[in-house]
């Protein structure tokens, strides 16, 4: 009996809130679009207002980030630049939810490229000398260059020094530790070239 009364009371209290959120959803959607884009624009070096954000994008470090026209960034993306690092997104780039890009040197992503959910791109690694704790060793870095019209599947990891050629496709959950020629399908841990894209 007590549970039933609590349940009805909760329903009675929640109903106006549910109605309020339903009625204001279109307004909140428009507001969020402006809010997240304005917040991102304040956090980066250079960005066009044609960029769309599905949610909050975390920008940290030196914030040396350039974002081209008509890009779309998903929820919970993280863009981090350290020291002289630079992240450059071309025009019409799509980053789905949860992507993390960290740069100590340079990460470049070409026009029309797409990253699936939870893709990780990092152009540096800790040193691994056995004489010192790895956490305290300096990073070694090498630029990452992702060409035009590249699709990197969900959960993939792109390692320092890699170039992915124009029009290539990387399968989900791959570890890209070598260069991929243009118009190539590749996948695996570590990545292997499967065939040419036709």
C-alpha positions in Angstrom: 0.0 0.0 0.0 2.8 2.4 1.0 4.7 1.6 -2.2 1.6 2.3 -4.3 1.1 5.7 -2.7 4.8 6.6 -3.3 4.6 5.4 -6.9 1.5 7.6 -7.5 3.0 10.6 -5.8 6.2 10.3 -7.9 4.0 10.1 -11.0 2.1 13.1 -10.0 5.3 15.1 -9.3 7.1 13.9 -12.4 4.3 14.5 -14.9 4.6 18.3 -15.2 8.4 17.9 -15.6 7.9 15.3 -18.4 5.5 17.6 -20.2 7.9 20.6 -19.8 10.8 18.6 -21.2 8.7 17.3 -24.1 7.3 20.8 -25.0 10.7 22.5 -24.8 12.7 19.8 -26.6 12.8 21.7 -30.0 14.0 24.9 -28.3 16.6 23.0 -26.2 17.9 21.3 -29.4 18.5 24.6 -31.1 20.0 26.2 -28.0 22.4 23.2 -27.5 23.5 23.4 -31.1 24.5 27.1 -30.7 25.9 26.6 -27.2 28.2 23.7 -28.0 29.5 25.3 -31.2 30.1 28.6 -29.4 31.9 26.8 -26.6 34.1 24.9 -29.0 34.9 28.1 -31.0 36.1 29.7 -27.8 38.4 26.8 -27.0 40.2 26.3 -30.3 42.6 28.4 -32.5 40.5 28.6 -35.6 37.0 27.3 -36.5 34.2 28.1 -39.0 30.7 28.6 -37.6 29.4 26.0 -40.1 30.8 23.3 -37.7 28.1 21.2 -35.8 28.5 19.6 -32.4 26.3 16.8 -31.1 27.5 17.5 -27.6 30.3 18.9 -25.5 33.8 18.6 -27.1 36.7 18.7 -24.6 39.7 20.8 -25.7 42.7 20.8 -23.5 46.5 21.5 -23.4 47.7 24.3 -25.7 44.4 24.2 -27.6 46.3 24.5 -30.9 43.4 23.1 -33.0 42.1 24.1 -36.4 38.7 22.9 -37.6 37.6 23.3 -41.2 34.1 24.1 -42.7 31.0 21.9 -42.2 32.7 19.4 -39.8 30.5 17.5 -37.4 31.8 16.4 -34.0 30.1 13.9 -31.8 29.5 13.8 -28.1 32.5 13.3 -25.7 35.2 14.0 -28.3 38.5 15.0 -26.8 41.1 17.2 -28.7 44.4 17.6 -26.8 47.5 19.4 -27.9 50.7 19.3 -25.8 53.8 21.5 -26.3 54.0 22.4 -30.0 51.3 19.9 -31.0 48.7 20.8 -33.6 45.5 19.1 -34.6 44.1 20.1 -38.0 40.7 18.9 -39.3 39.9 19.5 -43.0 36.5 20.4 -44.4 33.5 18.1 -44.0 35.3 15.8 -41.4 33.0 13.7 -39.2 34.2 12.6 -35.7 31.6 10.2 -34.1 31.2 10.0 -30.3 34.1 9.3 -28.0 37.0 10.0 -30.3 40.3 11.1 -28.7 43.0 12.9 -30.6 46.2 13.8 -28.8 49.1 15.7 -30.5 52.6 16.5 -29.4 53.7 17.3 -33.0 50.9 17.2 -35.7 47.8 15.2 -36.5 46.2 16.1 -39.8 42.9 14.7 -41.0 41.9 15.4 -44.7 38.6 16.6 -46.1 35.6 14.3 -46.0 37.2 11.8 -43.7 35.2 9.9 -41.0 36.1 8.5 -37.7 33.8 5.9 -36.1 33.0 5.9 -32.4 35.9 5.7 -29.9 38.7 6.0 -32.4 42.0 7.0 -30.7 44.7 8.9 -32.5 47.9 9.8 -30.7 51.2 11.0 -32.3 53.4 10.4 -29.3 54.5 7.6 -26.9 56.3 7.5 -23.6 59.9 6.4 -23.6 60.5 2.8 -22.6 64.0 2.8 -21.2 64.2 0.2 -18.3 66.5 2.6 -16.3 63.6 5.0 -15.5 59.9 4.9 -14.7 58.0 5.1 -18.0 55.6 7.7 -16.8 58.5 10.2 -16.2 60.3 9.6 -19.5 60.0 12.1 -22.3 57.7 11.4 -25.2 58.9 10.6 -28.7 56.5 11.9 -31.4 56.0 11.5 -35.1 53.3 13.2 -37.2 50.1 11.4 -38.3 48.6 12.2 -41.7 45.2 10.9 -42.6 44.3 11.6 -46.2 41.1 12.8 -47.9 38.0 10.6 -47.8 39.3 8.1 -45.3 37.0 6.0 -43.1 38.4 4.7 -39.8 36.2 2.1 -38.2 34.9 2.1 -34.6 37.4 1.5 -31.8 40.5 1.7 -34.0 43.8 3.1 -32.7 46.2 5.1 -35.0 49.8 5.2 -33.7 52.6 7.8 -34.2 54.2 8.3 -37.6 51.4 6.7 -39.6 50.1 8.0 -43.0 46.8 6.7 -44.2 46.4 7.3 -47.9 43.4 9.0 -49.6 40.2 6.9 -49.9 41.3 4.1 -47.6 39.1 2.2 -45.2 40.3 0.9 -41.8 38.2 -1.9 -40.3 36.8 -1.6 -36.7 39.1 -2.2 -33.7 42.2 -2.1 -35.8 45.7 -1.0 -34.6 47.2 1.1 -37.3 51.0 0.9 -36.8 52.1 1.2 -40.4 51.4 3.4 -43.5 48.3 2.5 -45.6 48.5 3.2 -49.3 45.6 5.1 -51.0 42.3 3.4 -51.8 43.1 0.4 -49.6 41.0 -1.8 -47.3 42.9 -2.7 -44.1 42.1 -4.2 -40.8 43.5 -6.2 -37.8 45.7 -6.1 -34.8 48.2 -5.0 -36.0 46.6 -3.8 -39.2 47.1 -5.8 -42.4 46.3 -4.7 -46.0 43.4 -6.8 -47.2 42.7 -5.5 -50.8 42.4 -2.4 -53.0 39.2 -0.5 -52.7 37.2 -0.8 -56.0 
